[in-house]
Amino acid sequence: MAELKNDRYLRALLKEPVDVTPVWMMRQAGRYLPEYKATRAQAGDFMSLCKNHELACEVTLQPLRRYDLDAAILFSDILTVPDAMGLGLYFEAGEGPRFERPTDTIDAIKKLSIPDPEDELGYVMKAVSTIRRELNGAVPLIGFSGSPWTLATYMVEGGSSKTFEKIKKMAYAEPMALHMLLDKLADSVILYLNAQVANGAQSLMIFDSWGGALSHSAYREFSLRYMQKIVDGLTRFADGRKVPVTLFTKGGGLWLEAMAETGCDALGLDWTVDIADARRRVGHRVALQGNMDPSMLYAPIPRIEEEVGHILAGYGEGTGHVFNLGHGIHQHVDPEHAGAFIKAVHAQSKQYHK
Ligand SMILES: Cc1c2[nH]c(c1CCC(=O)O)Cc1[nH]c(c(CCC(=O)O)c1C)Cc1[nH]c(c(CCC(=O)O)c1C)Cc1[nH]c(c(C)c1CCC(=O)O)C2
């Protein structure tokens, strides 16, 4: 396997010294790039793109050809796992993801089986190994999955939700049913992420996009507890190097201490958190990833550069910061603004790494 040429993303996550602050963007392969839209049109629909390892590799590499990014992220989706559990994932134009067979009863949950990552999810593993080979050591490859709670929201609601009415009803009225579902999901995610590492992923990220919808105590019971189970079950070394694990709960700023206690290596921060405050609270335990508002990329370039400066100054001196957006890049962002953002992080961060 090719030696890593640029490892500053892995180094920052493990709090080893770096020359400049590493940067990547959540959803960096996506619809804001015309070349992505062209490849997606070639594939047909989104899931066909995910299932074609050559095209999935192509869209993973597209943003790296344009920008000086410090990491690549596997092109796939968090909903591949419930799809492999038999729920029938499809995308309705303009409506987001949907499931043909939602898992909203205890009987449906009892019937769910744990997918074999090399079989039902073999197409993802093929994409991971292809991307890792094609990267040829340029930058590390990030593997990922959804958190059990976030996956369960889609599975129980049957798709995206704003109110989470069905899953919250289950949480409070039939908690044992939901725990059974979350436990099966945690077991599935452990196998899935470990298989990604076996196939070449060098770092792992768990997206808990909807943990922030929970109450203070329900977050611990239904989301954090299962991310803890995953952290405990992961392969943490590969190719003689630590495989860092990043937990990201959107809207989880109040719970950073509890998240840091899981033994993960880093926490993702959305834009509601002051990164200086986050560093004071948990910076002795974990690295921090974030946290610019993705909508800032709509601002004129000088305003983007100013915001990058604020966030870098907020984190301050030394390693342990991976610059990123606080959530995925929006589809109407001008690719030139994304480029200016990435340049600004590298140019302005030298002064903090002497
Ligand atoms: C909640 C969630 C999903 N998927 C994901 C999350 C967690 C992160 C977050 O909170 O955003 C994770 C994800 N989805 C995608 C990636 C690819 C890697 C990357 O470049 O970051 C990653 C890491 C591709 C994608 N996943 C999806 C797209 C858009 C599909 C298209 O090309 O039309 C992409 C590029 C589809 C998807 N997938 C999902 C939704 C809600 C949608 C519809 C979004 C929309 O229509 O804007 C579920």
The ligand as a MOL file (V3000), in Angstrom:
LIG
                    3D

  0  0  0     0  0            999 V3000
M  V30 BEGIN CTAB
M  V30 COUNTS 48 52 0 0 0
M  V30 BEGIN ATOM
M  V30 1 C -28.4430 12.3740 7.2210 0
M  V30 2 C -27.4560 11.8880 6.1870 0
M  V30 3 C -27.7900 11.2740 4.9440 0
M  V30 4 N -26.5990 10.9640 4.3120 0
M  V30 5 C -25.5340 11.3720 5.0820 0
M  V30 6 C -26.0530 11.9110 6.2770 0
M  V30 7 C -25.2290 12.3790 7.4610 0
M  V30 8 C -24.6530 13.7170 7.2600 0
M  V30 9 C -25.6950 14.8260 7.2750 0
M  V30 10 O -26.2920 15.0680 8.3170 0
M  V30 11 O -25.8450 15.4290 6.1980 0
M  V30 12 C -24.0970 11.1850 4.8250 0
M  V30 13 C -23.5710 11.3340 3.4560 0
M  V30 14 N -24.2580 11.4100 2.2770 0
M  V30 15 C -23.3900 11.5380 1.2430 0
M  V30 16 C -22.0810 11.4790 1.7460 0
M  V30 17 C -20.8850 11.4080 0.8040 0
M  V30 18 C -19.5680 11.8000 1.1620 0
M  V30 19 C -19.2890 13.2960 1.1990 0
M  V30 20 O -18.8870 13.8560 0.1470 0
M  V30 21 O -19.3650 13.8940 2.2810 0
M  V30 22 C -22.1760 11.3860 3.1420 0
M  V30 23 C -21.0710 11.3540 4.1800 0
M  V30 24 C -23.7250 11.6630 -0.1800 0
M  V30 25 C -25.0780 12.1030 -0.5610 0
M  V30 26 N -26.2780 11.6400 -0.0600 0
M  V30 27 C -27.3060 12.2110 -0.7360 0
M  V30 28 C -26.7750 13.0940 -1.7240 0
M  V30 29 C -27.5860 13.8910 -2.7290 0
M  V30 30 C -28.0800 12.9270 -3.7430 0
M  V30 31 C -28.1150 13.4490 -5.1350 0
M  V30 32 O -27.0880 13.4020 -5.8300 0
M  V30 33 O -29.2240 13.8540 -5.5300 0
M  V30 34 C -25.3820 13.0100 -1.6350 0
M  V30 35 C -24.3560 13.6810 -2.5060 0
M  V30 36 C -28.7340 11.8910 -0.4870 0
M  V30 37 C -29.2000 11.9630 0.9130 0
M  V30 38 N -28.7860 11.1660 1.9390 0
M  V30 39 C -29.3960 11.5510 3.1200 0
M  V30 40 C -30.2640 12.6260 2.8210 0
M  V30 41 C -31.1070 13.3470 3.8460 0
M  V30 42 C -30.1580 12.8620 1.4340 0
M  V30 43 C -30.9360 13.8300 0.6000 0
M  V30 44 C -30.2370 15.1490 0.7100 0
M  V30 45 C -30.6200 16.0880 -0.3840 0
M  V30 46 O -31.4040 15.7540 -1.2820 0
M  V30 47 O -30.0510 17.1850 -0.2990 0
M  V30 48 C -29.1480 10.9350 4.4280 0
M  V30 END ATOM
M  V30 BEGIN BOND
M  V30 1 1 1 2
M  V30 2 2 2 3
M  V30 3 1 2 6
M  V30 4 1 3 4
M  V30 5 1 3 48
M  V30 6 1 4 5
M  V30 7 2 5 6
M  V30 8 1 5 12
M  V30 9 1 6 7
M  V30 10 1 7 8
M  V30 11 1 8 9
M  V30 12 2 9 10
M  V30 13 1 9 11
M  V30 14 1 12 13
M  V30 15 1 13 14
M  V30 16 2 13 22
M  V30 17 1 14 15
M  V30 18 2 15 16
M  V30 19 1 15 24
M  V30 20 1 16 17
M  V30 21 1 16 22
M  V30 22 1 17 18
M  V30 23 1 18 19
M  V30 24 2 19 20
M  V30 25 1 19 21
M  V30 26 1 22 23
M  V30 27 1 24 25
M  V30 28 1 25 26
M  V30 29 2 25 34
M  V30 30 1 26 27
M  V30 31 2 27 28
M  V30 32 1 27 36
M  V30 33 1 28 29
M  V30 34 1 28 34
M  V30 35 1 29 30
M  V30 36 1 30 31
M  V30 37 2 31 32
M  V30 38 1 31 33
M  V30 39 1 34 35
M  V30 40 1 36 37
M  V30 41 1 37 38
M  V30 42 2 37 42
M  V30 43 1 38 39
M  V30 44 2 39 40
M  V30 45 1 39 48
M  V30 46 1 40 41
M  V30 47 1 40 42
M  V30 48 1 42 43
M  V30 49 1 43 44
M  V30 50 1 44 45
M  V30 51 2 45 46
M  V30 52 1 45 47
M  V30 END BOND
M  V30 END CTAB
M  END
